[in-house]
Amino acid sequence: MRFWGVRGTVPCPEAALSRYGGNTSCIEVRCGEARLVFDAGTGLRALGNELLATGDKRQSHIFFTHTHLDHIAGLPFFKPAYDGRNHFEFWAGHLRAHGLTLQYVLKQLMQPPLFPVPLDILHACVSFHDFLPGEVLRPFADVVVRTLALNHPGGATAYRIEFAGRSMCIVTDVEHRGGELDQDIVAFIRGTDIVVYDCTYTEEEYGRFVGWGHSTWQQGVRLCDAAGAGRLVAFHHDPEHDDDFMDEIARQMTRQRPGSLVAAEGLTLRP
């Protein structure tokens, strides 16, 4: 698992946020020779540049947690998608409930007056898959991806990736309900090796943002403890949280749950 974008809401180029990174949501997961990418935030641009630099043209699957702008804004700048020799499969689980498709939503992003060229200019072989949360996906023969609906405005999807006896979960964007644990999430992450969790706010901040669709690192600790999960990784950082603020979150997290990490651009983890 490699983090290419870890910020939520909006990309942040300020120097005070540079150690953890200002690009929005994008996580690459490699399972042997298979590549899975989760979200197409602005971090996707750097991943695309890396693929071009290495000449890597293996088939890749891109899974969208949802299609809020911070999770799709990197797609128009993902250079490998303009190369007809590449092959990408796009997946989303939150749109069918609204009578929409992923292809339709991305076409709205890539058209005037929002963007000068249409989605069809992506010359790579691109396939679109809309599913319902709860379905089990098999993008590659030896990779299982389990899915779960999350509490977020407009809907979002969590993913659990299982490969070679290991597993990792990506649980963002999600809002918890005060005073209780989401038992569906507890069951979903149970026994997994790594849990990437929406830690946008602290408990002290959360009361000002009820209904905005996000959670806290403290809730992530409680969920992982209840599920007997492995390493907790804080993700989807608030754009107002600078590096010093994130350092303090990291210190508090590791005191409460040793081994926990705060995601930063470039961080690579192995279960």
LINWODA-V14266 format. One record per pair of residues at least 12 apart in sequence whose ideal C-beta (glycine too) atoms are under 7 Angstrom apart, sorted by the first residue. I is the first residue (numbers start at 1). GAP is how many residues later the second one is. If there is no record, write none. Layout:
i: (I	I)
gap: (GAP	GAP)
This chain:
i: (1	1	1	1	1	1	2	2	3	3	3	3	3	3	4	4	4	4	4	4	4	4	4	5	5	5	5	5	5	5	5	5	6	6	6	6	6	6	6	7	7	7	7	7	7	8	8	8	8	8	8	8	9	9	10	10	11	11	11	12	16	16	17	17	19	19	20	20	20	20	20	21	21	23	23	23	23	23	24	24	24	24	24	24	25	25	25	25	25	25	25	26	26	26	26	26	26	26	27	27	27	28	29	29	31	31	31	31	33	34	34	35	35	36	36	36	36	37	37	38	38	38	38	39	39	39	40	40	40	40	40	40	40	41	41	41	41	42	42	43	43	44	44	44	45	45	45	48	48	48	49	51	52	52	57	57	59	60	61	61	61	62	62	63	63	64	64	64	65	65	65	65	66	66	66	66	66	66	66	67	67	72	72	75	76	76	80	81	81	81	82	82	82	82	83	83	84	84	86	87	87	88	88	89	89	89	90	90	90	90	90	91	91	91	92	93	93	93	93	93	94	94	94	94	95	96	96	97	101	101	102	102	103	106	107	131	133	133	133	133	134	134	135	142	143	143	144	145	145	145	146	147	148	148	150	150	150	151	151	152	152	152	152	153	156	156	158	158	158	160	160	166	166	167	167	168	168	168	168	169	169	169	169	169	170	171	171	171	171	171	171	172	172	172	172	172	173	173	173	173	174	174	175	175	175	176	176	181	181	181	185	186	186	186	189	189	189	189	190	190	190	191	191	192	192	193	193	193	194	194	194	194	194	195	195	195	195	196	196	196	197	197	197	197	197	197	198	198	198	198	199	199	199	199	199	199	199	200	200	200	200	200	201	201	201	202	202	203	203	214	217	217	217	220	220	221	221	221	224	231	231	231	232	232	233	233	234	234	234	234	235	246	249	250)
gap: (26	28	167	193	267	268	26	266	24	260	261	262	263	264	19	22	23	24	39	40	42	43	261	16	18	19	20	21	36	37	38	260	14	15	229	231	257	258	259	14	15	16	17	230	232	16	17	62	192	228	229	230	61	230	60	229	12	13	31	227	226	227	225	226	224	245	217	223	226	242	244	243	244	18	19	20	23	242	17	18	19	46	47	49	14	16	18	45	46	147	211	13	14	15	17	18	21	48	12	143	169	19	132	139	109	112	130	132	25	106	109	23	25	25	27	103	125	23	25	25	27	121	132	25	26	32	22	24	31	32	34	35	38	29	30	32	33	31	32	31	222	30	31	34	29	32	33	30	31	32	30	29	27	28	28	29	28	28	28	30	78	26	28	28	96	27	28	38	91	92	107	108	28	86	88	89	90	91	107	25	38	34	37	31	34	39	44	41	43	45	39	40	41	42	40	41	39	40	38	37	38	36	38	38	40	50	12	36	37	38	39	38	40	46	38	38	39	40	54	64	60	61	62	63	35	34	36	58	27	29	26	28	25	13	12	16	14	15	16	24	13	14	12	21	18	20	18	14	15	16	14	12	36	40	21	23	24	23	24	21	22	23	61	60	17	18	12	13	30	28	32	27	105	25	26	24	25	26	103	19	20	23	26	27	26	14	18	24	25	26	27	24	25	26	63	64	25	40	41	63	24	41	38	39	40	39	43	41	42	45	38	37	40	41	34	35	38	40	37	38	39	37	38	37	38	37	38	78	36	37	39	75	77	29	34	37	38	37	39	67	18	23	26	35	37	38	16	17	37	38	16	17	18	21	35	36	37	14	15	36	37	38	13	15	37	14	15	13	15	22	17	32	36	12	14	32	35	36	33	28	29	30	25	28	28	30	15	19	28	29	28	16	13	12)
